[in-house]
Amino acid sequence: MTADLIPAQKILVDGQPFEIKGICYHPVPKGSNKRDFSLLAGDLVLMKEAGINTIRVYEPIDDRAVLDQIRDAGLKVIMNFGYNQDGKYDILSGTLFEYVRQYMDHEAILLWELGNEFNFHPEWFGGDINVWYTALNNAAKSIKAIDPDRLVSTAHGEIPTPEVFELCPDIDIWGLNVYRWDDPGSLLVEWVKDFPGKALYFSEVGADSYMTIPNLGYKQGSNERAQADAVRTILEDIEPYAEICAGVVIFAFNDEWWKHGNNDVQDVSGKDGTGFPYDDVANEEWWGIVTIDRVKKEVFGVLQEKWATP
């Protein structure tokens, strides 16, 4: 498989334009905190039903049989590497290059991706975030020397600065994790103005299905309508910029009960902030387009309508 970019910032796969219609995927069963692919076959059926063509993972899939299943279902993978994962296919140890050499022949892999909004955590790099950007670009350059046929991306929290672009010339396409309420299109306005010609895709956008407070007519508590309305508006906000955006990844496939408190129950504690529809709280265990038992939420139908309907 070869991947490249054409001038309109679209990804080409084997010479054909490819639009990312993606989902973040980190399947952890009830009562556990470890990723488990035992439900993959059914999950792939649901993904295809929703019109999803790309899976974005947060750590490498070190199992060729799993990648074969994804390939056979007709989906692609954005393969992400962390900085310090105790020497397990990470950037710090350089072991990620072993992974690239081992799996670069696999047709399921769409992009190599480095880091996930590490720019929000300078404390991980001795307080100097430029340590990360230097490591990021060096790793990207080395990956491309090994596998020149694939693009290298990073998932950056919000929009980079011009100085960051200068530090990272070997990043081919920028993934952006963006939580601006239901208005990610505002970022694209900035992007077109400040970074014409630079390639991007949305590596994370979305909303959770729990309202911590009643707001804007949405009731407090479990609220699938709020999530569905937010995701619909997000996708419609991005649509006018289709020519400059290589695609979108929604966070996330299934609810993640492992993130807060008791792994056997769905906790409602979350992270306060700004930009999370429609209560400014990220209820971390409620972001799935399906429940942990794979029951479809209202937002599933939004993706079907937008991505699976001809």
Secondary structure, DSSP 4 states (H G I P E B T S, - for coil): --EEE-TTS-EEETTEEE-EEEEE-----TT--S---TTHHHHHHHHHHTT--EEE-SS----HHHHHHHHHTT-EEEEEE-S-STTSS-TTTSTHHHHHHHHTT-TTEEEEEEEESGGG-GGGGTT-HHHHHHHHHHHHHHHHHH-TTSEEEEEEESPPPHHHHHH-TT--EEEEE--STT-THHHHHHHHHHSTT--EEEEEE---SEESS-BTTBPSEE-HHHHHHHHHHHHHHHGGGTTTEEEEEES-SB--TTSSS-TTS-----EE-SSSTTTSEE-TT---SB-TT-PBPHHHHHHIIIII--
